[in-house]
Amino acid sequence: MADQDTPGVTQQEVAQRARPIIAAIASEQTIDQRVPVTPESAKALVEAGWDVRVPRGMGLPSGFADEAYEAAGASLCERREALQSARIALCVSMDSDAFVDMVPEGVILAGFLDPFAKPARIARLAERGASSLALELVPRTTIAQSMDGLSSQASLAGYAAVVLASSKLAKALPMMSTPAGTIKPARVLVVGTGVAGLQAIATAVRLGARVTAYDVRPTAKEQVESLGAKFAKIDLGETGETAGGYAKELTSEQLDMQRQQLTKLCAESDIIITTAQIFGRPAPMIVTSDMVRAMKPGSVIVDAAIATGGNVEVARVGEEIEFEGVTIIGDPLLPSRVARDASQVLASNFVSLLTRVLDAETKQLKSPDEDEILSGVLLTHEGQVRDERVAGLLGDTTNGDAR
Ligand code: NAD
């Protein structure tokens, strides 16, 4: 039925236009094919009362057609057009400084905002009056699990790392008995057994490899063994973990001890997947050039921690290199290799997060004082950088990290 005040526009369209807008932001970097909104999540957001705007063609590289978004009730638009009128903007990551300058005042931006490596961008967001929700800051608690983008992406990164490594190895992973003799199983070493490492272990075990894994957290042993892998015993003295379940940073002496004891394991491995990270800090350098030299030619290393500095001395961000006959891959966007599934779980993380931190009626942010999850993830608000660790990086002029 046509609306009386605006001839030619249906009442349904008027109602739609009155809804607050959620805009999906497409990455400018075509190398990251993930999207923050899928047709399925768009449908859930529309049903919750949002006007969902999606840049035309955004989902094509990850397998989501424009028509599927429209069928879900979203409208297609141009990239900038969506952002200008949005109350909420969802991005996978802030891929440039120019991106920050596009964010209008008053918008609530959510995504992987890389606050510890790019604090200056966060300060700029605050200056521009944008509120921001950083997925990196979602608490690692049972109640926040459905919003935990780090975990959802790490899981797929662990899987993708093993599939990538096995595709580069001139050897099969499982043991095979053939009339022409027995093929030995490949040996896979996984260093760091958080979410990504555990998924890497599970994938390599499923493919039939003989898997050994190591983590500084002693509690990891049981999880590793339950997946059918061997836990490497390396004595480093006291290591422990933080109250949030993260590893504590090792001393330089402990890192040296770790490298010495890992050298033999590296030399025996056909594939090494490294996933060791320290929350909010650069990743520890664990696999040295000498350790790589000790490996068999044709072996493969995937450094899945490269986005935060990497665990392998010779690995380079975004590159595949040959070093002494060993292939070393430093892909910071492993989840994008399975972009359809990575987008599906990430989009679901966003829906859960928004449901939690916004008032269901007004669709405005709740008060951070009344919600502990919001208090954790709310990185900038009312012109301030709220996270003390990020504010500390900005204040520390002796620290070259405040980029
Ligand atoms: P992460 O990505 O920060 O680090 C990966 C792994 O590297 C960790 O297991 C860490 O112990 C390990 N590591 C760090 N330094 C190392 C070194 N020098 N040598 C070897 N390993 C090293 O970890 P994550 O995947 O974010 O998980 C961190 C913890 O949080 C784990 O205990 C995980 O089970 C837990 N977690 C809990 C929840 C939840 O309760 N909802 C969700 C996700 C993760």
Boltz pocket constraint, residues with backbone or C-beta under 6 A from the ligand:
constraints:
  - pocket:
      binder: B
      contacts: [[A, 139], [A, 140], [A, 141], [A, 142], [A, 144], [A, 145], [A, 148], [A, 150], [A, 151], [A, 154], [A, 191], [A, 192], [A, 193], [A, 194], [A, 195], [A, 196], [A, 197], [A, 214], [A, 215], [A, 216], [A, 217], [A, 244], [A, 245], [A, 246], [A, 247], [A, 248], [A, 250], [A, 258], [A, 275], [A, 276], [A, 277], [A, 278], [A, 279], [A, 284], [A, 286]]
      max_distance: 6.0
